[in-house]
Amino acid sequence: MGYKRTAFRIAKPVISVLDNISGIKKYSENYICAPNGILPHMQYCIVFGARIREDHSVSQILQERLDKAIEVGIDRMNIIFLLTGVEDEVAAMKEYMQARGEIRGDRILCDTGGYTTYQSLLNARDKFGIATAMAVSNSFHLPRCVFIGRKLGMQIWGVEISPKNIDKRQRYEEYESLARIKAWLQTKLPGRN
């Protein structure tokens, strides 16, 4: 076991307490629902990037996000997708969506400057003028997406991935507890919103 893993295990109780104090999971609960629970006139769907494989194909986690977005897009023909992440991720995401043949290319916007969840939502608001949107991500990531978006003044509704696809790998949840603390701090810093 590496030193990072050991340090995390030692700090885990403190991280857990700080994560609970941030209240992000509790705050976001009211804004996460099934796609049919979201307002029918919603125009945008933000899909967050994730790591891609060495062959530039989408990972399982990213595929879950994209499959759910496509499902939403089939049901709602007015939806425009914002794919956000770093350049390689966004390219793989767009290729995957278009290869499925169910979403036209003119319904896809690309943001290759989304290096973090915070930056992705800031870009959605400031560069793309999105004030109201669905956010599609895995269960471990979605509360943070909703929290940051709403703290940036956006009306963000999280679209839950069906239970069979929810990723329950412990390392992602451990990472998210740290990321939620960071997100809470980012929204408290002056001039960040």
C-alpha positions, -999 to +999 in steps of 0.1 A: +000+000+000+014+034-010+020+063+013-010+082-002-034+054+006-020+052+042-023+090+046-059+088+034-067+060+059-053+080+087-072+112+077-104+094+068-123+101+100-115+138+097-125+139+060-158+121+069-166+147+095-158+176+072-177+161+044-208+158+066-203+194+078-203+206+042-238+192+038-234+188+000-251+154-001-280+164+020-284+197+001-284+181-033-310+154-024-340+176-033-326+184-068-317+148-080-345+128-096-354+106-126-355+124-160-393+123-160-393+143-127-375+173-144-394+201-160-404+193-196-392+226-211-356+221-199-334+229-228-299+218-218-282+187-205-247+189-191-227+157-193-195+157-173-163+141-186-143+113-170-111+095-178-110+077-211-091+045-220-057+045-237-073+037-270-094+069-266-126+050-260-149+059-232-145+042-198-174+024-181-181+054-158-182+078-188-203+053-208-229+052-180-231+090-181-234+091-219-260+063-221-282+081-196-278+114-216-287+096-248-318+081-231-328+116-220-322+129-255-344+103-271-372+112-248-367+150-252-360+160-287-355+196-277-325+190-255-291+204-264-261+186-248-231+203-234-202+178-232-176+191-208-142+180-198-107+181-212-101+179-250-096+141-253-125+133-231-149+156-250-138+142-283-144+106-271-178+116-257-189+133-289-177+103-310-196+079-287-228+098-288-228+103-326-218+066-332-250+056-315-269+074-342-297+087-320-284+123-313-278+147-342-245+166-341-263+199-341-276+191-306-241+188-292-220+216-278-184+209-266-165+226-238-129+214-237-120+238-209-138+218-182-107+208-162-128+204-130-164+201-122-164+237-109-148+250-141-172+230-162-202+246-145-186+281-146-181+277-183-216+264-188-229+296-171-205+322-185-194+309-219-225+291-230-251+312-212-268+282-195-289+292-165-311+261-162-300+225-170-300+189-162-267+175-150-259+138-158-233+120-138-228+089-117-243+088-082-210+095-064-204+127-085-239+141-090-244+158-056-213+178-061-224+188-096-258+200-083-243+218-053-217+237-073-242+247-101-267+260-076-241+279-057-231+295-090-267+307-093-278+281-119-310+260-117-293+226-119-313+193-116-294+161-113-305+131-134-299+099-116-285+069-133-307+038-129-297+015-100-283-012-122-257+012-135-248+030-103-211+027-097-204+016-061-166+014-062-152+026-029-123+046-043-146+069-062-166+077-031-135+083-011-122+107-037-156+124-038-156+131+000-124+151-005-138+168-037-170+178-019-150+195+008-130+213-019-163+223-036-177+236-004-146+258+002-146+270-035-182+283-031-172+301+002-142+320-012-148+356-021-150+363-058-154+327-069-191+329-078 
